Amino acid sequence: MSYTLFKRKVFLRANYECECRHCERPADSVHHLLKQSTYSEFKLDPDNGLATCGICHIEIERREREGESLLEIIPFKRVRIMCHKIGKFPDKYKEFE
């Protein structure tokens, strides 16, 4: 699967809307829930993609860098799907358990 097809599948699943909690803007980017460098086997898995608007994407990345909570911004369901696939909750998602 190509990266273009991966993005298209993520956007279609989200109906081209930002999937972040309390956001109603259109999606224009995709955020990988699990880092591509650590979980390369899920790089093109649509379940690992979160459709986001630019504002939410920047906020998610800022929170990740600063070790802040993601619980109030990322939908619980999306995280649970990927954590189930890898069989654990990575440290940044421990609060979602």
C-alpha positions in Angstrom: 0.0 0.0 0.0 1.3 3.5 -0.8 1.3 6.4 1.7 -1.3 8.1 -0.5 -3.7 5.2 -0.2 -3.0 5.0 3.5 -4.0 8.7 3.9 -7.1 8.3 1.7 -8.3 5.3 3.8 -7.8 7.3 7.1 -9.6 10.3 5.7 -12.5 8.2 4.3 -12.9 6.4 7.7 -13.1 9.8 9.4 -15.4 11.3 6.7 -12.6 13.9 6.1 -13.2 15.4 9.6 -10.7 15.8 12.4 -11.0 12.8 14.7 -9.7 14.7 17.8 -12.1 15.1 20.6 -14.1 18.4 20.6 -12.9 19.4 17.1 -15.2 20.0 14.2 -12.7 21.2 11.6 -11.9 19.3 8.4 -9.0 16.9 8.4 -6.0 17.9 6.4 -3.2 15.6 7.9 -2.7 12.2 9.4 -1.0 11.6 12.7 0.5 8.2 13.4 -0.6 6.9 16.8 2.4 4.6 17.1 5.7 6.0 15.9 6.8 4.8 12.5 10.4 4.4 13.7 9.4 2.0 16.5 6.4 0.2 14.9 7.4 0.3 11.2 5.1 -2.7 10.5 2.1 -0.4 11.2 3.4 2.5 9.1 0.7 2.1 6.5 -2.0 0.5 8.7 -5.0 2.9 8.5 -5.9 2.0 12.2 -2.6 3.6 13.1 -3.6 6.9 11.4 -5.6 9.6 13.1 -7.2 12.1 10.7 -6.4 15.6 12.1 -6.7 19.2 11.3 -3.4 21.1 11.3 -4.1 22.7 14.7 -4.8 19.5 16.4 -1.9 17.8 14.7 0.5 20.5 16.1 -1.1 20.2 19.6 -0.7 16.4 19.6 2.9 16.6 18.6 3.6 19.3 21.2 2.0 17.2 24.0 4.0 14.2 22.9 7.3 16.2 23.0 6.5 17.7 26.4 5.2 14.4 27.9 1.7 15.9 28.5 -1.5 14.0 28.6 -3.1 12.9 25.3 -6.2 11.6 26.9 -8.3 14.7 26.4 -7.4 15.2 22.7 -7.1 11.7 21.1 -10.2 9.5 20.9 -10.0 6.5 23.3 -11.3 4.1 20.7 -8.5 4.8 18.1 -5.8 4.2 20.8 -7.4 1.0 22.0 -7.5 -0.5 18.5 -3.8 0.0 18.0 -2.8 -1.1 21.5 -4.8 -4.2 21.0 -2.9 -5.0 17.8 0.5 -4.7 19.5 -0.7 -6.4 22.7 0.3 -3.5 25.1 -0.1 0.1 25.9 3.1 2.1 25.2 4.2 4.5 27.9 2.6 7.5 26.2 -0.8 5.7 26.2 -0.6 4.2 29.8 -3.4 6.6 30.9 -5.7 5.0 28.3 -5.6 1.5 29.9 
